[in-house]
């Protein structure tokens, strides 16, 4: 898909709906990465929720993919949404990120109901997304791909871009500076000017995460981040997620099949089956829940 003229679906959504962001917003955005967030302990029951997903129902031609599902995310928390194939995990994530419109339910982010907002508006509010299959521009470099993630904060019109006016040059400088910080954060230095196509899957996953983090999000939604990776690549990506979480305070929601990664990485686990949430709790609690065992191995 990413090799087509139109480009990956995430950027088609952004380009179709986005308008230049106010200068003050872009300047504030860069400043967010200049501050080092303080890592906070994450006991459930104390901090306010930053993301609340309630009673979501998704239907496709009368077929129910998600039926009354939801979850809650606290600041600085890493949670996983797990379940057998066809459980509705990705469909639920698509509702949260704005790619699916639910038949019922709501999504509240930072105290604001965002159920009706398109993806690029959610990105501006601080809710970023990565996909199971790489949505990178395969024939662009690593740094160019990360800069592309800043499109919602574009500060110039297409006319100004065609004339290459000063505002365009300043935006390019700003976007490159943000991209370079993400390259440092995710240790992508040796790949900076490399074309993405042909890079190892683990590196592409880190580039995808870097592009999401360039938006200075408060929370990142990741769909099957470990899919197709070697054990070493999984460890590298997991280490990067923990580093960002602990040093920047970014929250994560992972839809993930690798239960070993989930148990090692996550603070809270939500289990889905047949479109519904059947259990949730701390990893060690969920691992011994009879409903979860039955969902995975059958009765």
C-alpha positions in Angstrom: 0.0 0.0 0.0 2.7 2.4 0.9 4.3 2.1 -2.5 1.3 3.7 -4.3 1.1 7.3 -5.4 -1.4 8.1 -2.7 0.8 7.0 0.1 -0.1 5.2 3.4 -3.7 5.5 4.7 -2.7 7.4 7.8 -1.2 10.3 5.8 -4.1 10.3 3.3 -6.4 11.0 6.2 -4.2 13.7 7.5 -3.6 15.4 4.2 -7.3 15.3 3.3 -8.5 17.1 6.4 -5.6 19.0 7.9 -5.1 22.7 7.8 -2.1 24.7 8.8 -1.7 24.7 12.6 -1.4 28.0 14.4 2.2 29.1 14.9 1.9 29.2 18.6 0.7 25.6 18.6 3.7 24.4 16.6 6.1 26.3 18.8 4.6 24.9 21.9 4.7 21.4 20.4 8.5 21.6 20.0 8.9 22.9 23.5 7.2 19.8 24.9 10.1 17.7 23.8 12.6 20.1 25.5 11.1 19.2 28.9 12.0 15.9 30.6 8.9 14.4 32.0 9.1 13.1 35.5 8.4 9.4 35.7 5.5 8.7 38.1 4.5 5.6 39.9 1.4 4.0 38.4 -0.9 2.7 41.1 -4.4 2.2 39.6 -7.0 4.0 41.5 -5.1 7.2 42.2 -4.5 9.2 39.0 -7.2 10.5 36.7 -7.9 8.6 33.5 -6.5 10.3 30.3 -8.4 7.9 28.0 -11.8 6.4 28.6 -13.4 4.1 26.0 -17.0 3.1 26.9 -19.6 0.7 25.6 -18.3 0.6 22.0 -20.2 -1.3 19.4 -19.0 -1.8 15.9 -21.0 -3.5 13.1 -20.1 -4.4 9.5 -23.2 -5.2 7.5 -25.0 -6.5 10.5 -22.1 -8.5 11.8 -21.1 -7.3 15.3 -17.3 -6.9 15.6 -17.2 -5.1 18.9 -20.1 -5.4 21.4 -20.0 -3.1 24.4 -16.3 -3.1 24.9 -14.0 -0.5 26.4 -11.0 0.2 28.6 -9.5 3.0 30.7 -5.9 4.3 30.6 -4.1 6.3 33.3 -1.2 8.7 32.9 2.1 7.0 32.5 0.5 3.5 32.2 1.2 0.8 29.6 -1.9 -1.5 29.0 -2.5 -4.3 26.6 -5.7 -5.4 24.8 -5.4 -9.1 24.1 -7.6 -11.9 22.9 -7.9 -14.7 20.3 -8.0 -13.9 16.5 -11.3 -12.2 15.7 -11.9 -10.9 19.2 -12.4 -7.3 18.0 -9.1 -5.8 19.3 -8.1 -3.9 16.2 -11.6 -2.8 15.5 -11.8 -1.3 19.0 -8.4 0.4 18.4 -9.7 1.8 15.1 -12.6 3.4 16.9 -10.2 5.0 19.5 -8.0 6.4 16.8 -10.9 7.7 14.6 -10.6 5.3 11.7 -13.9 3.6 12.5 -17.2 5.3 13.5 -18.9 3.3 16.3 -22.5 2.3 16.2 -22.6 3.1 19.9 -20.3 4.2 22.6 -17.9 7.0 23.2 -14.2 7.9 23.4 -13.0 10.5 25.9 -9.4 11.8 25.8 -8.1 14.3 28.4 -11.6 15.0 29.5 -12.9 15.7 26.0 -15.3 13.6 24.1 -13.5 12.9 20.8 -15.9 10.3 19.4 -16.7 12.4 16.4 -13.2 13.8 15.7 -11.2 12.6 12.6 -7.7 11.1 13.2 -5.7 14.2 12.5 -7.6 16.2 15.2 -7.0 13.4 17.7 -3.3 13.6 16.8 -3.2 17.3 17.5 -4.8 16.6 20.9 -2.0 14.1 21.7 -3.3 10.7 20.7 -1.0 9.0 18.3 -1.2 5.7 16.4 1.0 3.0 14.8 -0.2 0.2 12.6 0.4 -3.6 12.5 1.7 -3.4 8.9 4.2 -0.6 8.3 2.5 2.5 7.0 5.9 4.2 6.2 6.8 5.7 2.8 9.1 3.0 1.6 11.0 5.2 -0.9 11.7 8.0 1.6 14.5 8.2 4.1 14.1 7.6 7.8 14.3 11.3 8.7 11.8 12.2 5.9 9.3 9.6 7.2 9.5 11.0 10.7 9.1 14.6 9.5 6.0 13.4 7.6 4.4 12.6 10.9 4.3 16.3 11.7 1.9 17.1 8.9 -0.9 18.0 11.3 1.3 20.9 12.5 2.1 22.2 9.0 2.2 26.0 9.2 2.0 27.0 5.5 -0.4 26.7 2.6 0.2 24.8 -0.6 0.7 28.1 -2.5 3.5 29.1 0.0 5.0 25.6 -0.5 5.1 26.1 -4.3 6.8 29.4 -3.9 9.2 28.1 -1.2 8.6 31.1 1.0 10.3 31.8 4.3 7.5 30.2 6.4 8.1 26.9 4.5 11.8 26.9 5.2 11.2 27.6 8.8 8.7 24.8 9.1 11.2 22.4 7.4 13.9 23.4 9.9 11.5 22.9 12.8 10.3 19.5 11.5 13.8 18.3 10.9 14.9 19.3 14.5 12.0 17.4 15.9 12.8 14.4 13.7 16.5 14.5 14.8 15.4 14.4 18.5 13.3 11.3 17.7 16.2 9.7 16.0 18.3 10.3 19.1 15.6 9.0 21.4 15.1 5.7 19.5 18.8 5.2 18.5 18.2 5.4 14.8 21.4 7.4 14.0 22.9 4.9 11.6 19.7 4.8 9.6 19.0 8.5 9.4 19.5 9.0 5.7 18.7 5.4 4.7 15.7 4.6 2.5 13.1 2.8 4.6 12.5 0.0 2.0 14.9 -2.9 2.8 15.5 -1.9 6.4 15.0 -4.7 9.0 11.5 -5.1 10.3 12.6 -4.1 13.8 14.1 -0.9 12.6 11.0 0.0 10.6 8.9 -0.5 13.7 11.1 1.9 15.6 10.8 4.4 12.7 7.0 4.1 12.9 7.1 4.7 16.6 9.5 7.7 16.2 7.0 9.2 13.7 4.2 8.8 16.2 6.3 10.2 19.1 7.3 13.2 16.9 3.7 14.4 17.5 4.5 14.8 21.2 1.6 12.5 22.2 0.3 11.9 25.7 -0.7 8.4 24.6 0.3 6.1 21.8 -2.0 3.3 20.4 0.1 0.4 18.9 -1.5 -2.3 16.8 0.5 -5.6 17.0 3.9 -3.8 17.4 5.8 -7.1 17.9 4.3 -8.9 14.8 7.0 -10.3 12.5 9.9 -9.4 14.7 12.8 -11.6 15.9 13.3 -12.0 19.7 16.1 -9.5 19.6 14.0 -7.0 17.7 11.2 -7.4 20.2 13.5 -6.7 23.0 14.8 -3.6 21.3 11.3 -2.3 20.7 10.1 -3.2 24.2 13.1 -1.4 25.6 12.3 1.7 23.5 8.7 1.7 24.7 9.7 1.5 28.4 12.3 4.2 27.9 9.8 6.6 26.4 7.2 5.7 29.1 9.6 6.2 32.0 11.4 9.3 30.8 8.7 11.1 28.9 5.6 9.9 30.8 3.9 8.8 27.6 1.1 6.2 28.0 0.7 3.2 25.7 -2.1 1.0 24.6 -0.9 -2.2 22.9 -2.9 -4.6 20.9 -0.6 -7.6 21.1 -0.5 -11.4 20.6 2.8 -12.1 22.2 1.8 -12.9 25.8 5.3 -13.0 27.0 5.8 -9.4 26.0 2.5 -8.4 27.5 3.3 -10.0 30.8 6.7 -8.4 31.0 5.8 -5.0 29.7 2.3 -4.0 30.7 0.8 -2.7 33.9 -2.8 -3.7 33.1 -4.3 -6.2 30.7 -7.8 -6.1 29.0 -8.9 -9.4 27.5 -11.4 -9.5 24.6 -13.3 -12.5 23.1 -16.1 -12.3 20.5 -16.2 -8.5 20.6 -16.6 -8.3 24.4 -14.3 -7.6 27.3 -14.2 -10.9 29.4 -11.6 -10.0 31.9 -9.1 -7.3 33.0 -6.5 -6.8 35.7 -2.9 -7.0 36.4 -0.9 -9.4 34.2 -0.5 -12.0 36.9 -4.2 -11.9 37.7 -5.3 -12.2 34.1 -2.9 -15.1 33.4 -4.8 -17.3 35.9 -8.3 -16.1 35.1 -10.4 -19.2 34.0 -12.3 -17.2 31.4 -9.1 -16.1 29.8 -7.7 -19.7 29.8 -10.9 -20.9 28.2 -10.9 -18.2 25.5 -7.4 -19.2 24.4 -7.5 -23.0 24.7 -11.2 -23.7 24.6 -13.4 -25.3 27.1 
